[in-house]
Amino acid sequence: MLIVRSDKEFLMGSPITEAERYGGPKENDEARHRVVIDRHFAIAAHEVTLEQYLAFKSSQSMNRVYSQELDAPANGISWFDAAAYCNWLSEREGLPQSQWCYDPDQPFSEGMTLVTDYLHRTGYRLPTEAEWEYTCRAQSDKSRSFGESETLLTRYAWFAKNSETKNCLAVGSLRPNDFGMFDGYGNVLEWCQNGYEGYTYGLKQSKDAEQKGIVSNANSRLLRGGSFYYRALDVRSSYRNDGRPGDRTNNLGFRPARTYR
């Protein structure tokens, strides 16, 4: 886990001058705005691997075509699966249930309700979208943590150009960013805690606060980072995607996070 100390404002989203930024009806997806994460947090240095996930749920049918090696990221993971894994990690570490970030008495399925104070608990959870982007950017205001270059991207990310769109590759096998985050770009799309909604225009400051309510397939949830068969323009710090929390398509994975005190 990486310890990320974040108590200052940062710019989330992309400027209209970013070369690969979406335009038209998708433009609002990346509208730049100020965000404050008013806590320190920890986030996994790399995506959860197939080996790690199978220790939790060996009975789940995994798509081994796209994750052929045990050190490749687990794929075909739903948001519900990822949340359940986070509670399992909290239990394994002996954390009291009062600190678990998902209610263990609810099934991890359609209609589960989020606990109201998960950002104040120390158990494992999915990262918020702001936590994910802050870590991925590593304080860069460019389209990627290292700059703009697609040539350099092959040193940091498994995407269509160097994976040949065939399958995921071993986590941590390319370069990390300056915060120590591996595979922030490419390999698998990563679930975030948040439900999906468009940004508001302008530079109004907002706080990274708890997302409340019911998790339902009627409302999609955020995915970040691009995947092994995405084009370079979809492998950027501000790139956003979404999926139904019950989806288990072949390029969906995750990395855990937790509030750090």
ROSE-31668 format. One line per 2 residues: their letters; for each residue x, y, z of C-alpha. Coordinates in steps of 0.001 Angstrom, whole numbers. Layout:
N
a> X,Y,Z  ...
***
This chain:
261
ml> 0,0,0  1152,3546,-769
iv> 595,6184,1903  -705,9328,196
rs> -749,12521,2214  -3313,14766,624
dk> -4762,17785,2384  -4354,20380,-348
ef> -6496,21369,-3294  -5741,19819,-6679
lm> -7148,20227,-10176  -9191,17212,-11239
gs> -10260,16627,-14842  -8570,17987,-17949
pi> -8124,21419,-19549  -9864,22034,-22866
te> -6382,22282,-24418  -5528,18633,-23639
ae> -4876,17083,-27033  -6691,13779,-26499
ry> -9552,15168,-24441  -13092,14257,-25427
gg> -15278,16890,-27049  -18949,17096,-27930
pk> -21478,15481,-25576  -18699,13780,-23533
en> -16858,17046,-22838  -18513,17542,-19464
de> -17049,14220,-18319  -13661,15846,-17821
ar> -14515,19465,-16940  -11655,20703,-14787
hr> -12478,21591,-11193  -10803,22009,-7819
vv> -11049,19182,-5294  -9833,18856,-1714
id> -9208,15432,-159  -9215,16317,3525
rh> -7560,13153,4837  -4544,10932,4269
fa> -5201,7604,2615  -3482,4423,1515
ia> -3952,2802,-1881  -2550,-417,-3344
ah> 590,34,-5404  -803,-2284,-8064
ev> -4030,-3915,-9137  -5224,-7012,-7287
tl> -3691,-10017,-9005  -5383,-13216,-10045
eq> -3453,-15092,-7345  -4548,-12642,-4644
yl> -8174,-12731,-5721  -8331,-16535,-5931
af> -7185,-16704,-2291  -10447,-14915,-1522
ks> -12810,-16659,-3908  -11322,-19724,-5584
sq> -14764,-20849,-6687  -15328,-17875,-8983
sm> -14944,-18660,-12653  -12149,-16452,-14001
nr> -11376,-15647,-17623  -7895,-17114,-17995
vy> -7699,-16079,-21632  -7148,-12483,-20564
sq> -5245,-13130,-17309  -3072,-16094,-18189
el> -547,-15753,-15369  -1203,-15609,-11625
da> 596,-12246,-11355  -1669,-10662,-13982
pa> -4555,-8570,-12644  -7771,-10358,-11763
ng> -10289,-9556,-14473  -14030,-9980,-14882
is> -14516,-8520,-11386  -17781,-6748,-10593
wf> -18025,-3754,-8255  -19821,-6028,-5783
da> -16981,-8592,-5995  -14384,-5883,-5360
aa> -16247,-4496,-2335  -16596,-8005,-864
yc> -12847,-8556,-1314  -12166,-5341,607
nw> -14232,-6554,3574  -12381,-9876,3417
ls> -9063,-8001,3672  -10342,-6082,6693
er> -11352,-9345,8353  -8023,-11012,7576
eg> -6167,-8159,9255  -8311,-8503,12364
lp> -9976,-5113,12078  -13149,-4776,14152
qs> -16379,-4832,12155  -17035,-1259,13255
qw> -14150,-277,10948  -15222,-2326,7929
cy> -16321,-98,5062  -19172,-2303,3819
dp> -21964,-3765,5917  -21169,-7498,6352
dq> -24813,-8264,7097  -25905,-7223,3610
pf> -25361,-9359,509  -22903,-7870,-1976
se> -25476,-7601,-4719  -28149,-5434,-6255
gm> -29665,-3052,-3705  -26928,-3050,-1056
tl> -26706,201,907  -23427,1997,1575
vt> -22508,2718,5169  -22713,6437,5813
dy> -19207,7089,7168  -16862,4814,5232
lh> -14295,7583,4687  -13911,7810,8472
rt> -13340,4069,8896  -9919,2441,8609
gy> -11001,-731,6827  -10332,-1552,3193
rl> -12587,-126,502  -12522,977,-3100
pt> -10783,4313,-3714  -12885,7382,-4349
ea> -12517,8818,-7822  -10615,11800,-6426
ew> -8199,9571,-4488  -7584,7512,-7611
ey> -6896,10509,-9868  -4750,12291,-7285
tc> -2533,9206,-6954  -2434,8576,-10696
ra> -1451,12162,-11480  1339,12209,-8880
qs> 1047,16025,-8873  1335,16335,-12646
dk> -1006,18681,-14517  -315,16938,-17837
sr> -2448,14237,-19436  -270,11592,-17780
sf> 1970,11577,-14733  5119,11655,-16876
ge> 3868,14150,-19487  2093,13843,-22840
se> 4206,11395,-24849  2579,8294,-26314
tl> 6058,6854,-26885  6789,7047,-23150
lt> 3382,5546,-22406  4664,2125,-23521
ry> 7066,2245,-20551  4253,2778,-18034
aw> 1124,1091,-19382  -112,-2078,-21034
fa> -2519,-807,-23689  -3434,-1655,-27282
kn> -57,-671,-28733  2177,-2912,-26619
se> -225,-5598,-25398  -1373,-6138,-28987
tk> -4889,-6200,-27442  -4367,-9859,-26483
nc> -4414,-10001,-22684  -3435,-8419,-19362
la> 219,-8556,-18354  1941,-8984,-14994
vg> 1283,-6142,-12568  4317,-4026,-11700
sl> 6205,-5114,-14811  6444,-1562,-16190
rp> 7459,1706,-14547  5559,3248,-11624
nd> 4717,6936,-11394  6463,9249,-8927
fg> 4110,8193,-6118  4954,4510,-6686
mf> 1673,3593,-8419  2022,805,-10996
dg> -472,219,-13815  -2473,3357,-13169
yg> -2782,3363,-16924  -3900,276,-18841
nv> -4010,-3429,-17948  -7548,-3398,-16441
le> -10120,-704,-15802  -10347,-68,-12065
wc> -13546,300,-10070  -13940,3367,-7868
qn> -16318,3779,-4962  -18329,6531,-6619
gy> -21438,6360,-8695  -21058,7935,-12116
eg> -22147,11500,-12842  -20842,14272,-15084
yt> -18717,17038,-13618  -20052,20573,-13342
yg> -18367,23213,-15457  -16047,25774,-13943
lk> -13402,25801,-11257  -15652,25677,-8223
qs> -13993,23906,-5316  -15573,20694,-4082
kd> -14813,18300,-1256  -14246,14598,-1786
ae> -17139,13452,408  -18917,10173,1086
qk> -21189,8853,-1622  -24403,7656,-12
gi> -27326,5531,-1045  -28121,2251,-2714
vs> -25779,478,-5133  -27899,-589,-8069
na> -27444,-1753,-11640  -29812,1048,-12567
ns> -26994,3485,-11714  -23506,2936,-13089
rl> -20287,3347,-11115  -16944,4883,-12006
lr> -14105,3062,-13745  -10665,4560,-14241
gg> -7350,4027,-16012  -8126,2316,-19327
sf> -7258,-1291,-20131  -5007,-3550,-22159
yy> -7013,-3104,-25359  -7678,651,-25103
ra> -6174,3268,-27378  -3688,5797,-26014
ld> -6318,8561,-25884  -8256,6454,-23352
vr> -5199,5890,-21165  -4921,9243,-19391
ss> -5165,10514,-15807  -8551,12177,-16384
yr> -10134,9438,-18530  -13468,8286,-17090
nd> -15584,5253,-17865  -18490,3613,-16110
gr> -20242,283,-15764  -23093,-1340,-13909
pg> -21864,-2615,-10529  -22865,-6163,-11470
dr> -20857,-6183,-14730  -18094,-8789,-15061
tn> -16586,-8013,-18448  -13063,-9154,-19258
nl> -11243,-5876,-18586  -12644,-4962,-15165
gf> -10431,-5090,-12071  -9572,-2978,-9026
rp> -7097,-1925,-6358  -8074,-1438,-2672
ar> -7665,1718,-641  -8262,2750,2976
ty> -8368,5913,5047  -5029,6349,6838
r> -4600,7863,10296
***
